């Protein structure tokens, strides 16, 4: 049950993060002013539907992340969610037409490979009493 | 130059935010996947001081990311933020006292290599 819940939050987190990043990138790249230290420029850019949509999706991703951290360790969460780096590279390449060099693909691949390795270890190592019987019964 | 400044600001504030969140949510306990669960989480944000500080940190990180994603490719900006993961794993071990086994260390090293390669 706990495991199922963990992966449900993870899926929600990844989907919202990927969609949010893409929408935000599209919105800011098409925004005429440069985002600098000026808060007014930020506020104005948030009126753009793509920027606003991206922010809403990223807020939902953040709430899913909080929930995820309540059931899983930070050192499980961080590597597993770095699958998002691959998704970001792919969406940059195919939706934003970015030129992604072989070296960058290799870099992203290494990050992903590291993520897969680390994600094969237990989700929670500082676990409270509640989890122990559940983990055994699986 | 501006790109790297934004990357560094983003990494530091992201690491601070994640560590504070994990620290606080562990004390809160497991949350359920539902609309009520989501509402409860919003309530927690107001109630827990460290959680609120982590959100401030996250906000700074986010504005740096917005500026970064405007001038740098998405396929660079997002993987570059993976550098915060290295900082966080070390702090997760020593500050949050999570156990980090050999498989995890090898995995973490691969991620580190990837980030270094991305930076060249």
gemmi code that builds the backbone of each chain (N, CA, C; Angstrom):
import gemmi

chains = {
    "A": [
        ("UNK", (0.852, -1.200, 0.000), (0.000, 0.000, 0.000), (0.885, 1.247, 0.000)),
        ("UNK", (1.872, 1.226, 0.886), (2.760, 2.374, 0.980), (3.568, 2.532, -0.307)),
        ("UNK", (3.967, 1.378, -0.881), (4.757, 1.385, -2.097), (3.936, 1.944, -3.258)),
        ("UNK", (2.684, 1.488, -3.352), (1.755, 1.942, -4.384), (1.557, 3.451, -4.298)),
        ("UNK", (1.365, 3.913, -3.068), (1.163, 5.342, -2.852), (2.397, 6.145, -3.287)),
        ("UNK", (3.562, 5.622, -2.953), (4.818, 6.284, -3.322), (4.927, 6.467, -4.830)),
        ("UNK", (4.617, 5.394, -5.597), (4.760, 5.478, -7.048), (3.687, 6.335, -7.702)),
        ("UNK", (2.525, 6.408, -7.079), (1.459, 7.275, -7.595), (1.876, 8.746, -7.484)),
        ("UNK", (2.402, 9.113, -6.314), (2.906, 10.479, -6.119), (4.048, 10.776, -7.077)),
        ("UNK", (4.911, 9.770, -7.296), (6.066, 9.928, -8.179), (5.627, 10.235, -9.610)),
        ("UNK", (4.615, 9.487, -10.077), (4.094, 9.656, -11.431), (3.485, 11.042, -11.616)),
        ("UNK", (2.711, 11.460, -10.641), (2.079, 12.781, -10.668), (3.153, 13.867, -10.696)),
        ("UNK", (4.176, 13.680, -9.866), (5.276, 14.640, -9.790), (5.987, 14.778, -11.136)),
        ("UNK", (6.348, 13.632, -11.742), (7.100, 13.661, -13.008), (6.297, 14.304, -14.143)),
        ("UNK", (5.020, 13.948, -14.229), (4.156, 14.487, -15.289), (4.006, 15.995, -15.190)),
        ("UNK", (3.721, 16.468, -13.987), (3.505, 17.898, -13.781), (4.806, 18.676, -13.961)),
        ("UNK", (5.928, 18.115, -13.518), (7.211, 18.780, -13.645), (7.600, 18.937, -15.124)),
        ("UNK", (7.425, 17.854, -15.895), (7.798, 17.883, -17.311), (6.938, 18.878, -18.092)),
        ("UNK", (5.622, 18.783, -17.893), (4.701, 19.687, -18.584), (4.939, 21.132, -18.187)),
        ("UNK", (5.173, 21.350, -16.900), (5.401, 22.697, -16.390), (6.663, 23.325, -16.949)),
        ("UNK", (7.755, 22.556, -16.964), (9.030, 23.053, -17.505), (8.897, 23.457, -18.964)),
        ("UNK", (8.232, 22.599, -19.727), (8.082, 22.839, -21.164), (7.270, 24.102, -21.424)),
        ("UNK", (6.144, 24.196, -20.724), (5.262, 25.349, -20.892), (5.973, 26.641, -20.480)),
        ("UNK", (6.728, 26.575, -19.383), (7.457, 27.738, -18.879), (8.564, 28.166, -19.856)),
        ("UNK", (9.286, 27.185, -20.382), (10.360, 27.479, -21.326), (9.799, 28.135, -22.579)),
        ("UNK", (8.716, 27.571, -23.091), (8.066, 28.124, -24.286), (7.605, 29.553, -24.032)),
        ("UNK", (6.960, 29.757, -22.905), (6.426, 31.076, -22.549), (7.508, 32.130, -22.384)),
        ("UNK", (8.575, 31.816, -21.632), (9.618, 32.817, -21.371), (10.450, 33.105, -22.618)),
        ("UNK", (10.672, 32.095, -23.435), (11.462, 32.304, -24.662), (10.724, 33.194, -25.661)),
        ("UNK", (9.411, 33.185, -25.605), (8.624, 34.035, -26.505), (8.222, 35.351, -25.858)),
        ("UNK", (8.667, 35.563, -24.617), (8.360, 36.807, -23.914), (9.360, 37.877, -24.358)),
        ("UNK", (8.886, 39.079, -24.749), (9.783, 40.087, -25.337), (10.843, 40.659, -24.397)),
        ("UNK", (10.606, 40.714, -23.073), (11.583, 41.321, -22.165), (12.460, 40.260, -21.497)),
        ("UNK", (13.692, 40.708, -21.107), (14.597, 39.784, -20.413), (14.275, 39.760, -18.924)),
        ("UNK", (14.154, 38.544, -18.373), (13.887, 38.409, -16.944), (15.177, 38.677, -16.185)),
        ("UNK", (15.187, 39.775, -15.403), (16.378, 40.100, -14.612), (15.954, 40.239, -13.162)),
        ("UNK", (16.587, 41.173, -12.430), (16.253, 41.319, -11.017), (14.937, 42.067, -10.810)),
        ("UNK", (14.386, 42.648, -11.865), (13.179, 43.460, -11.743), (11.910, 42.609, -11.546)),
        ("UNK", (11.271, 42.728, -10.370), (10.084, 41.906, -10.093), (8.915, 42.216, -11.026)),
        ("UNK", (8.845, 43.465, -11.507), (7.744, 43.854, -12.391), (7.754, 43.064, -13.697)),
        ("UNK", (8.960, 42.812, -14.199), (9.079, 42.046, -15.442), (8.581, 40.614, -15.221)),
        ("UNK", (8.908, 40.074, -14.033), (8.437, 38.720, -13.686), (6.911, 38.683, -13.642)),
        ("UNK", (6.344, 39.691, -12.956), (4.882, 39.743, -12.826), (4.216, 39.835, -14.198)),
        ("UNK", (4.799, 40.678, -15.074), (4.234, 40.852, -16.405), (4.312, 39.546, -17.199)),
        ("UNK", (5.436, 38.852, -17.047), (5.598, 37.602, -17.800), (4.593, 36.549, -17.348)),
        ("UNK", (4.129, 36.664, -16.095), (3.176, 35.681, -15.572), (1.780, 35.845, -16.166)),
        ("UNK", (1.572, 36.956, -16.861), (0.292, 37.133, -17.547), (0.242, 36.319, -18.829)),
        ("UNK", (1.407, 35.905, -19.304), (1.474, 35.058, -20.491), (0.857, 33.699, -20.154)),
        ("UNK", (-0.088, 33.211, -20.977), (-0.768, 31.944, -20.640), (0.168, 30.747, -20.510)),
        ("UNK", (1.242, 30.707, -21.315), (2.168, 29.573, -21.223), (2.988, 29.630, -19.927)),
        ("UNK", (3.423, 30.851, -19.569), (4.169, 31.012, -18.321), (3.261, 30.671, -17.135)),
        ("UNK", (2.027, 31.210, -17.144), (1.077, 30.954, -16.054), (0.752, 29.463, -15.947)),
        ("UNK", (0.486, 28.837, -17.079), (0.176, 27.402, -17.098), (1.327, 26.578, -16.559)),
        ("UNK", (2.541, 26.963, -16.959), (3.746, 26.276, -16.481), (3.885, 26.384, -14.972)),
        ("UNK", (3.623, 27.587, -14.455), (3.738, 27.807, -13.007), (2.710, 26.967, -12.248)),
        ("UNK", (1.473, 26.920, -12.761), (0.426, 26.118, -12.097), (0.826, 24.640, -12.060)),
        ("UNK", (1.325, 24.127, -13.183), (1.734, 22.719, -13.227), (2.901, 22.454, -12.264)),
        ("UNK", (3.827, 23.422, -12.179), (4.979, 23.235, -11.282), (4.571, 23.322, -9.804)),
        ("UNK", (3.528, 24.109, -9.516), (3.013, 24.163, -8.134), (2.412, 22.803, -7.761)),
        ("UNK", (1.650, 22.209, -8.693), (1.085, 20.871, -8.447), (2.203, 19.845, -8.262)),
        ("UNK", (3.268, 19.988, -9.053), (4.417, 19.082, -8.920), (5.038, 19.225, -7.536)),
        ("UNK", (5.097, 20.463, -7.047), (5.690, 20.704, -5.734), (4.867, 20.072, -4.618)),
        ("UNK", (3.546, 20.130, -4.724), (2.683, 19.503, -3.715), (2.843, 17.987, -3.738)),
        ("UNK", (2.961, 17.422, -4.950), (3.183, 15.976, -5.077), (4.534, 15.600, -4.474)),
        ("UNK", (5.501, 16.494, -4.636), (6.842, 16.266, -4.081), (6.817, 16.231, -2.551)),
        ("UNK", (6.067, 17.146, -1.958), (5.941, 17.167, -0.490), (5.362, 15.852, 0.009)),
        ("UNK", (4.321, 15.376, -0.688), (3.675, 14.120, -0.301), (4.641, 12.957, -0.450)),
        ("UNK", (5.398, 12.988, -1.529), (6.368, 11.930, -1.818), (7.434, 11.861, -0.727)),
        ("UNK", (7.877, 13.023, -0.274), (8.912, 13.066, 0.755), (8.399, 12.585, 2.114)),
        ("UNK", (7.075, 12.568, 2.288), (6.529, 12.080, 3.558), (6.560, 10.551, 3.618)),
        ("UNK", (6.644, 9.889, 2.449), (6.682, 8.423, 2.436), (8.016, 7.836, 1.977)),
        ("UNK", (8.891, 8.664, 1.383), (10.168, 8.136, 0.886), (11.337, 9.028, 1.288)),
        ("UNK", (12.527, 8.438, 1.363), (13.743, 9.177, 1.705), (14.138, 10.181, 0.627)),
        ("UNK", (14.840, 11.212, 1.051), (15.346, 12.203, 0.106), (16.348, 11.560, -0.857)),
        ("UNK", (17.148, 10.603, -0.345), (18.148, 9.989, -1.230), (17.535, 8.890, -2.113)),
        ("UNK", (16.243, 8.595, -1.942), (15.495, 7.795, -2.930), (14.855, 8.760, -3.916)),
        ("UNK", (14.200, 9.765, -3.378), (13.470, 10.749, -4.172), (14.340, 11.434, -5.234)),
        ("UNK", (15.485, 11.941, -4.818), (16.318, 12.722, -5.734), (16.774, 11.946, -6.968)),
        ("UNK", (17.364, 10.745, -6.812), (17.812, 10.007, -8.003), (16.656, 9.565, -8.894)),
        ("UNK", (15.586, 9.062, -8.303), (14.458, 8.567, -9.091), (13.819, 9.676, -9.927)),
        ("UNK", (13.668, 10.852, -9.322), (13.041, 11.935, -10.061), (13.982, 12.548, -11.093)),
        ("UNK", (15.264, 12.152, -11.069), (16.167, 12.706, -12.084), (15.916, 12.083, -13.460)),
        ("UNK", (14.984, 11.131, -13.550), (14.480, 10.681, -14.850), (13.913, 11.913, -15.576)),
        ("UNK", (13.463, 12.880, -14.784), (12.940, 14.128, -15.320), (13.957, 14.878, -16.173)),
        ("UNK", (15.250, 14.664, -15.911), (16.287, 15.333, -16.716), (16.269, 14.810, -18.142)),
        ("UNK", (16.032, 13.515, -18.292), (15.945, 12.917, -19.627), (14.700, 13.439, -20.345)),
        ("UNK", (13.589, 13.482, -19.618), (12.342, 13.986, -20.191), (12.530, 15.434, -20.655)),
        ("UNK", (13.251, 16.226, -19.847), (13.489, 17.626, -20.202), (14.338, 17.744, -21.461)),
        ("UNK", (15.378, 16.904, -21.570), (16.239, 16.932, -22.754), (15.433, 16.543, -23.995)),
        ("UNK", (14.589, 15.528, -23.856), (13.763, 15.084, -24.973), (12.754, 16.157, -25.387)),
        ("UNK", (12.116, 16.783, -24.407), (11.124, 17.807, -24.766), (11.796, 19.046, -25.338)),
        ("UNK", (13.034, 19.341, -24.887), (13.792, 20.448, -25.472), (14.106, 20.159, -26.933)),
        ("UNK", (14.513, 18.910, -27.197), (14.882, 18.515, -28.554), (13.667, 18.490, -29.489)),
        ("UNK", (12.587, 17.875, -29.048), (11.464, 17.634, -29.958), (10.378, 18.701, -29.958)),
        ("UNK", (10.178, 19.380, -28.838), (9.130, 20.405, -28.814), (9.690, 21.807, -29.026)),
        ("UNK", (10.944, 22.047, -28.580), (11.518, 23.386, -28.718), (12.579, 23.441, -29.825)),
        ("UNK", (12.779, 22.321, -30.519), (13.759, 22.240, -31.606), (15.166, 22.659, -31.212)),
        ("UNK", (15.589, 22.288, -29.997), (16.938, 22.633, -29.562), (17.945, 21.666, -30.185)),
        ("UNK", (19.148, 22.213, -30.488), (20.216, 21.352, -30.997), (20.911, 20.708, -29.800)),
        ("UNK", (20.725, 19.397, -29.633), (21.338, 18.694, -28.494), (22.530, 17.894, -29.011)),
        ("UNK", (23.749, 18.278, -28.553), (24.961, 17.608, -29.027), (25.066, 16.195, -28.460)),
        ("UNK", (25.942, 15.397, -29.105), (26.173, 14.019, -28.654), (26.659, 14.019, -27.202)),
        ("UNK", (27.531, 14.994, -26.907), (28.076, 15.093, -25.549), (26.982, 15.345, -24.523)),
        ("UNK", (26.010, 16.177, -24.892), (24.931, 16.473, -23.963), (24.037, 15.252, -23.752)),
        ("UNK", (23.784, 14.498, -24.838), (22.996, 13.264, -24.704), (23.716, 12.301, -23.765)),
        ("UNK", (25.053, 12.233, -23.919), (25.865, 11.356, -23.082), (25.769, 11.783, -21.612)),
        ("UNK", (25.845, 13.089, -21.393), (25.740, 13.629, -20.036), (24.387, 13.277, -19.421)),
        ("UNK", (23.333, 13.480, -20.192), (21.981, 13.174, -19.714), (21.842, 11.666, -19.467)),
        ("UNK", (22.450, 10.863, -20.367), (22.428, 9.400, -20.216), (23.113, 8.942, -18.935)),
        ("UNK", (24.249, 9.572, -18.619), (24.972, 9.241, -17.388), (24.135, 9.568, -16.157)),
        ("UNK", (23.487, 10.716, -16.200), (22.629, 11.130, -15.084), (21.492, 10.115, -14.909)),
        ("UNK", (20.924, 9.681, -16.032), (19.833, 8.707, -15.993), (20.324, 7.348, -15.479)),
        ("UNK", (21.493, 6.884, -15.995), (22.052, 5.592, -15.564), (22.301, 5.591, -14.054)),
        ("UNK", (22.850, 6.683, -13.562), (23.075, 6.815, -12.125), (21.761, 6.722, -11.373)),
        ("UNK", (20.734, 7.356, -11.932), (19.409, 7.363, -11.302), (18.836, 5.952, -11.198)),
        ("UNK", (18.966, 5.170, -12.281), (18.440, 3.799, -12.295), (19.140, 2.946, -11.234)),
        ("UNK", (20.456, 3.055, -11.163), (21.232, 2.309, -10.164), (20.760, 2.599, -8.739)),
        ("UNK", (20.657, 3.873, -8.473), (20.315, 4.271, -7.113), (18.881, 3.906, -6.751)),
        ("UNK", (17.983, 3.923, -7.748), (16.566, 3.682, -7.451), (16.287, 2.218, -7.120)),
        ("UNK", (17.276, 1.324, -7.312), (17.058, -0.090, -6.998), (17.280, -0.398, -5.520)),
        ("UNK", (17.630, 0.634, -4.756), (17.814, 0.445, -3.311), (16.510, 0.824, -2.583)),
        ("UNK", (16.370, 0.419, -1.306), (15.117, 0.662, -0.580), (14.700, 2.127, -0.566)),
        ("UNK", (13.377, 2.343, -0.489), (12.849, 3.701, -0.535), (13.099, 4.476, 0.735)),
        ("UNK", (13.079, 3.750, 1.864), (13.133, 4.459, 3.130), (14.061, 3.755, 4.109)),
        ("UNK", (15.155, 4.432, 4.466), (16.131, 3.803, 5.364), (16.052, 4.325, 6.784)),
        ("UNK", (15.325, 5.420, 6.971), (15.205, 5.960, 8.317), (13.802, 5.668, 8.838)),
        ("UNK", (13.120, 4.678, 8.171), (11.697, 4.407, 8.375), (11.268, 4.234, 9.820)),
        ("UNK", (10.033, 4.658, 10.071), (9.425, 4.465, 11.380), (8.846, 3.050, 11.455)),
        ("UNK", (8.327, 2.666, 12.606), (7.801, 1.326, 12.872), (6.753, 0.905, 11.839)),
        ("UNK", (5.906, 1.852, 11.449), (4.761, 1.592, 10.562), (5.118, 0.802, 9.303)),
        ("UNK", (6.260, 1.108, 8.696), (6.594, 0.522, 7.400), (7.119, -0.904, 7.477)),
        ("UNK", (7.757, -1.249, 8.568), (8.488, -2.510, 8.649), (7.684, -3.760, 8.261)),
        ("UNK", (6.473, -4.020, 8.827), (5.721, -5.234, 8.480), (5.273, -5.217, 7.020)),
        ("UNK", (4.897, -4.064, 6.508), (4.424, -3.929, 5.136), (5.511, -4.316, 4.138)),
        ("UNK", (6.718, -3.847, 4.367), (7.824, -4.113, 3.464), (8.118, -5.620, 3.395)),
        ("UNK", (8.030, -6.295, 4.548), (8.333, -7.712, 4.631), (7.291, -8.535, 3.876)),
        ("UNK", (6.012, -8.156, 4.027), (4.926, -8.941, 3.447), (4.905, -8.925, 1.931)),
        ("UNK", (5.627, -7.958, 1.299), (5.594, -7.891, -0.157), (6.414, -9.013, -0.761)),
    ],
    "B": [
        ("UNK", (28.195, 33.786, -18.793), (28.504, 34.122, -17.392), (27.226, 34.226, -16.574)),
        ("UNK", (26.241, 34.917, -17.147), (24.955, 35.080, -16.468), (24.295, 33.714, -16.285)),
        ("UNK", (24.487, 32.850, -17.301), (23.919, 31.501, -17.239), (24.449, 30.747, -16.018)),
        ("UNK", (25.786, 30.792, -15.809), (26.379, 30.068, -14.684), (26.007, 30.653, -13.340)),
        ("UNK", (25.884, 31.961, -13.294), (25.438, 32.621, -12.056), (24.055, 32.098, -11.679)),
        ("UNK", (23.169, 32.051, -12.655), (21.808, 31.569, -12.411), (21.788, 30.102, -11.999)),
        ("UNK", (22.668, 29.291, -12.637), (22.754, 27.861, -12.292), (23.162, 27.691, -10.822)),
        ("UNK", (24.201, 28.453, -10.403), (24.690, 28.345, -9.020), (23.620, 28.776, -8.016)),
        ("UNK", (22.969, 29.905, -8.283), (21.896, 30.379, -7.389), (20.812, 29.302, -7.275)),
        ("UNK", (20.462, 28.723, -8.410), (19.407, 27.707, -8.428), (19.791, 26.460, -7.626)),
        ("UNK", (21.038, 26.014, -7.792), (21.489, 24.797, -7.101), (21.480, 24.977, -5.578)),
        ("UNK", (22.030, 26.109, -5.115), (22.108, 26.344, -3.665), (20.712, 26.445, -3.044)),
        ("UNK", (19.834, 27.217, -3.667), (18.505, 27.401, -3.083), (17.660, 26.125, -3.191)),
        ("UNK", (17.874, 25.343, -4.255), (17.142, 24.077, -4.396), (17.552, 23.098, -3.312)),
        ("UNK", (18.866, 22.976, -3.066), (19.363, 22.063, -2.036), (18.810, 22.445, -0.666)),
        ("UNK", (18.845, 23.728, -0.348), (18.322, 24.198, 0.942), (16.848, 23.859, 1.076)),
        ("UNK", (16.095, 24.091, 0.020), (14.663, 23.843, 0.038), (14.326, 22.359, 0.221)),
        ("UNK", (14.969, 21.486, -0.535), (14.693, 20.042, -0.464), (15.025, 19.461, 0.906)),
        ("UNK", (16.167, 19.885, 1.455), (16.578, 19.358, 2.756), (15.606, 19.768, 3.857)),
        ("UNK", (15.191, 21.031, 3.832), (14.236, 21.513, 4.834), (12.905, 20.783, 4.706)),
        ("UNK", (12.464, 20.561, 3.463), (11.193, 19.853, 3.219), (11.240, 18.435, 3.755)),
        ("UNK", (12.299, 17.705, 3.402), (12.415, 16.315, 3.824), (12.460, 16.220, 5.345)),
        ("UNK", (13.225, 17.123, 5.947), (13.362, 17.164, 7.402), (11.995, 17.358, 8.074)),
        ("UNK", (11.215, 18.304, 7.570), (9.925, 18.602, 8.178), (8.854, 17.546, 7.893)),
        ("UNK", (8.787, 17.064, 6.641), (7.726, 16.113, 6.270), (7.905, 14.769, 6.966)),
        ("UNK", (9.146, 14.410, 7.286), (9.373, 13.163, 8.027), (8.750, 13.266, 9.408)),
        ("UNK", (8.777, 14.463, 9.961), (8.203, 14.673, 11.291), (6.683, 14.691, 11.237)),
        ("UNK", (6.135, 15.066, 10.065), (4.675, 15.123, 9.903), (4.102, 13.711, 9.744)),
        ("UNK", (4.756, 12.852, 8.970), (4.268, 11.491, 8.728), (3.675, 11.327, 7.347)),
        ("UNK", (3.280, 10.087, 7.009), (2.795, 9.747, 5.660), (1.526, 10.501, 5.287)),
        ("UNK", (1.463, 10.930, 4.016), (0.291, 11.660, 3.516), (-0.478, 10.802, 2.508)),
        ("UNK", (-1.783, 11.019, 2.423), (-2.597, 10.217, 1.496), (-2.744, 10.915, 0.141)),
        ("UNK", (-2.980, 10.097, -0.896), (-3.184, 10.641, -2.243), (-4.662, 10.933, -2.422)),
        ("UNK", (-5.059, 12.176, -2.220), (-6.463, 12.563, -2.401), (-6.547, 14.074, -2.389)),
        ("UNK", (-7.735, 14.595, -2.704), (-7.936, 16.042, -2.669), (-7.738, 16.534, -1.230)),
        ("UNK", (-8.211, 15.720, -0.268), (-8.057, 16.089, 1.136), (-6.592, 16.107, 1.536)),
        ("UNK", (-5.849, 15.146, 0.989), (-4.418, 15.079, 1.256), (-3.730, 16.343, 0.767)),
        ("UNK", (-4.109, 16.801, -0.413), (-3.541, 18.020, -1.006), (-3.894, 19.246, -0.153)),
        ("UNK", (-5.139, 19.305, 0.314), (-5.585, 20.439, 1.133), (-4.824, 20.456, 2.456)),
        ("UNK", (-4.626, 19.281, 3.007), (-3.886, 19.163, 4.262), (-2.459, 19.676, 4.111)),
        ("UNK", (-1.894, 19.411, 2.916), (-0.533, 19.846, 2.656), (-0.444, 21.359, 2.608)),
        ("UNK", (-1.450, 22.008, 2.033), (-1.456, 23.473, 1.982), (-1.499, 24.035, 3.403)),
        ("UNK", (-2.288, 23.371, 4.256), (-2.402, 23.787, 5.648), (-1.049, 23.663, 6.368)),
        ("UNK", (-0.354, 22.566, 6.071), (0.959, 22.325, 6.684), (1.956, 23.423, 6.342)),
        ("UNK", (1.872, 23.916, 5.097), (2.798, 24.950, 4.642), (2.731, 26.170, 5.536)),
        ("UNK", (1.512, 26.507, 5.989), (1.318, 27.687, 6.823), (1.766, 27.403, 8.256)),
        ("UNK", (1.545, 26.158, 8.681), (1.762, 25.803, 10.071), (3.229, 25.592, 10.438)),
        ("UNK", (3.966, 24.989, 9.531), (5.351, 24.596, 9.842), (6.348, 25.647, 9.385)),
        ("UNK", (7.121, 26.180, 10.329), (8.022, 27.296, 10.037), (9.133, 26.933, 9.050)),
        ("UNK", (9.780, 25.780, 9.258), (10.879, 25.384, 8.379), (10.372, 25.081, 6.981)),
        ("UNK", (9.143, 24.578, 6.927), (8.530, 24.277, 5.638), (8.314, 25.577, 4.862)),
        ("UNK", (7.902, 26.614, 5.596), (7.674, 27.918, 4.982), (8.995, 28.487, 4.449)),
        ("UNK", (10.071, 28.330, 5.223), (11.395, 28.801, 4.806), (11.854, 28.044, 3.550)),
        ("UNK", (11.519, 26.763, 3.509), (11.892, 25.976, 2.335), (11.146, 26.479, 1.101)),
        ("UNK", (9.939, 26.991, 1.304), (9.164, 27.524, 0.182), (9.766, 28.844, -0.312)),
        ("UNK", (10.251, 29.664, 0.620), (10.918, 30.921, 0.239), (12.157, 30.594, -0.607)),
        ("UNK", (12.903, 29.612, -0.141), (14.093, 29.143, -0.852), (13.720, 28.659, -2.250)),
        ("UNK", (12.613, 27.926, -2.292), (12.128, 27.384, -3.556), (11.713, 28.498, -4.516)),
        ("UNK", (11.145, 29.563, -3.958), (10.705, 30.688, -4.783), (11.907, 31.352, -5.459)),
        ("UNK", (12.979, 31.581, -4.686), (14.199, 32.186, -5.238), (14.760, 31.274, -6.328)),
        ("UNK", (14.792, 29.971, -6.016), (15.277, 28.985, -6.974), (14.450, 29.033, -8.260)),
        ("UNK", (13.143, 29.207, -8.084), (12.248, 29.217, -9.232), (12.459, 30.446, -10.125)),
        ("UNK", (12.635, 31.614, -9.509), (12.846, 32.830, -10.313), (14.182, 32.744, -11.065)),
        ("UNK", (15.179, 32.137, -10.420), (16.464, 31.924, -11.106), (16.253, 30.981, -12.294)),
        ("UNK", (15.422, 29.950, -12.077), (15.151, 28.989, -13.148), (14.407, 29.632, -14.314)),
        ("UNK", (13.445, 30.502, -14.003), (12.695, 31.195, -15.063), (13.631, 32.009, -15.949)),
        ("UNK", (14.558, 32.743, -15.282), (15.506, 33.568, -16.027), (16.464, 32.679, -16.828)),
        ("UNK", (16.830, 31.531, -16.240), (17.761, 30.614, -16.895), (17.137, 29.986, -18.138)),
        ("UNK", (15.907, 29.529, -17.987), (15.241, 28.812, -19.068), (14.913, 29.753, -20.244)),
        ("UNK", (14.881, 31.059, -19.936), (14.635, 32.027, -21.001), (15.847, 32.181, -21.917)),
        ("UNK", (17.066, 32.130, -21.324), (18.263, 32.371, -22.128), (19.033, 31.102, -22.490)),
        ("UNK", (18.803, 29.994, -21.737), (19.530, 28.745, -22.024), (18.553, 27.687, -22.534)),
        ("UNK", (19.049, 26.687, -23.319), (18.165, 25.622, -23.790), (17.607, 24.808, -22.617)),
        ("UNK", (16.387, 24.325, -22.777), (15.762, 23.492, -21.734), (16.573, 22.228, -21.491)),
        ("UNK", (17.156, 21.693, -22.586), (17.943, 20.456, -22.485), (19.273, 20.677, -21.744)),
        ("UNK", (19.630, 21.945, -21.503), (20.786, 22.250, -20.658), (20.312, 22.633, -19.251)),
        ("UNK", (19.350, 23.533, -19.178), (18.918, 24.116, -17.907), (18.462, 23.076, -16.895)),
        ("UNK", (17.632, 22.132, -17.330), (17.101, 21.136, -16.392), (18.172, 20.138, -15.940)),
        ("UNK", (18.940, 19.508, -16.881), (19.999, 18.610, -16.402), (21.068, 19.324, -15.555)),
        ("UNK", (21.335, 20.599, -15.820), (22.337, 21.332, -15.044), (21.925, 21.420, -13.580)),
        ("UNK", (20.627, 21.457, -13.349), (20.147, 21.549, -11.967), (20.381, 20.243, -11.205)),
        ("UNK", (20.779, 19.175, -11.924), (21.095, 17.893, -11.275), (22.294, 18.028, -10.344)),
        ("UNK", (23.084, 19.088, -10.505), (24.232, 19.315, -9.638), (23.803, 19.442, -8.177)),
        ("UNK", (22.602, 19.929, -7.948), (22.107, 20.064, -6.572), (21.967, 18.690, -5.918)),
        ("UNK", (21.756, 17.681, -6.730), (21.599, 16.311, -6.234), (22.846, 15.807, -5.504)),
        ("UNK", (24.021, 16.189, -6.002), (25.270, 15.771, -5.369), (25.370, 16.369, -3.961)),
        ("UNK", (25.118, 17.686, -3.897), (25.146, 18.393, -2.610), (24.142, 17.760, -1.643)),
        ("UNK", (22.968, 17.471, -2.176), (21.879, 16.963, -1.327), (22.123, 15.547, -0.816)),
        ("UNK", (22.706, 14.677, -1.660), (22.960, 13.298, -1.218), (23.947, 13.277, -0.054)),
        ("UNK", (24.980, 14.096, -0.173), (25.972, 14.184, 0.903), (25.300, 14.682, 2.188)),
        ("UNK", (24.484, 15.734, 2.054), (23.817, 16.287, 3.234), (22.749, 15.338, 3.775)),
        ("UNK", (22.101, 14.559, 2.882), (21.090, 13.584, 3.320), (21.743, 12.539, 4.215)),
        ("UNK", (22.954, 12.162, 3.855), (23.679, 11.160, 4.636), (24.110, 11.706, 5.999)),
        ("UNK", (24.722, 12.906, 5.965), (25.315, 13.410, 7.198), (24.367, 14.217, 8.076)),
        ("UNK", (23.383, 14.875, 7.472), (22.484, 15.691, 8.287), (21.159, 14.976, 8.578)),
        ("UNK", (20.568, 14.354, 7.545), (19.302, 13.639, 7.751), (19.536, 12.204, 8.226)),
        ("UNK", (20.803, 11.763, 8.260), (21.202, 10.431, 8.742), (20.588, 9.282, 7.937)),
        ("UNK", (20.412, 9.487, 6.619), (19.910, 8.400, 5.784), (21.088, 7.487, 5.432)),
        ("UNK", (20.805, 6.166, 5.292), (21.883, 5.231, 4.952), (22.129, 5.246, 3.445)),
        ("UNK", (23.397, 5.399, 3.050), (23.753, 5.418, 1.635), (24.678, 4.233, 1.351)),
        ("UNK", (24.127, 3.186, 0.673), (24.891, 1.967, 0.394), (25.792, 2.098, -0.821)),
        ("UNK", (26.602, 1.039, -1.131), (27.550, 1.086, -2.263), (26.885, 1.300, -3.620)),
        ("UNK", (25.710, 0.651, -3.850), (25.004, 0.832, -5.127), (24.635, 2.295, -5.336)),
        ("UNK", (24.171, 2.899, -4.275), (23.797, 4.306, -4.345), (24.990, 5.191, -4.622)),
        ("UNK", (26.127, 4.835, -4.018), (27.323, 5.663, -4.210), (27.779, 5.600, -5.666)),
        ("UNK", (27.774, 4.383, -6.257), (28.142, 4.235, -7.669), (27.170, 5.048, -8.542)),
        ("UNK", (25.883, 4.913, -8.274), (24.864, 5.664, -9.011), (25.077, 7.161, -8.911)),
        ("UNK", (25.352, 7.610, -7.691), (25.567, 9.039, -7.464), (26.794, 9.543, -8.228)),
        ("UNK", (27.839, 8.680, -8.305), (29.052, 9.060, -9.039), (28.767, 9.212, -10.538)),
        ("UNK", (27.926, 8.304, -11.084), (27.551, 8.404, -12.493), (26.821, 9.725, -12.758)),
        ("UNK", (25.916, 10.068, -11.851), (25.194, 11.334, -11.991), (26.187, 12.496, -11.972)),
        ("UNK", (27.168, 12.415, -11.075), (28.194, 13.463, -10.979), (28.965, 13.597, -12.296)),
        ("UNK", (29.372, 12.436, -12.877), (30.081, 12.451, -14.164), (29.226, 13.129, -15.240)),
        ("UNK", (27.948, 12.793, -15.250), (27.030, 13.386, -16.221), (26.959, 14.897, -16.103)),
        ("UNK", (26.893, 15.363, -14.869), (26.802, 16.807, -14.639), (28.092, 17.511, -15.079)),
        ("UNK", (29.237, 16.881, -14.776), (30.534, 17.460, -15.174), (30.628, 17.556, -16.702)),
        ("UNK", (30.217, 16.480, -17.371), (30.251, 16.442, -18.833), (29.343, 17.523, -19.439)),
        ("UNK", (28.224, 17.722, -18.814), (27.254, 18.731, -19.266), (27.847, 20.135, -19.175)),
        ("UNK", (28.721, 20.322, -18.167), (29.279, 21.645, -17.922), (30.399, 22.033, -18.878)),
        ("UNK", (30.887, 21.047, -19.653), (32.034, 21.346, -20.524), (31.637, 21.937, -21.871)),
    ],
}
model = gemmi.Model(1)
for chain_id, residues in chains.items():
    chain = gemmi.Chain(chain_id)
    for i, (resn, *xyz) in enumerate(residues, 1):
        res = gemmi.Residue()
        res.name, res.seqid = resn, gemmi.SeqId(i, " ")
        for name, pos in zip(("N", "CA", "C"), xyz):
            atom = gemmi.Atom()
            atom.name, atom.element = name, gemmi.Element(name[0])
            atom.pos, atom.b_iso = gemmi.Position(*pos), 0.0
            res.add_atom(atom)
        chain.add_residue(res)
    model.add_chain(chain)
structure = gemmi.Structure()
structure.add_model(model)
structure.setup_entities()
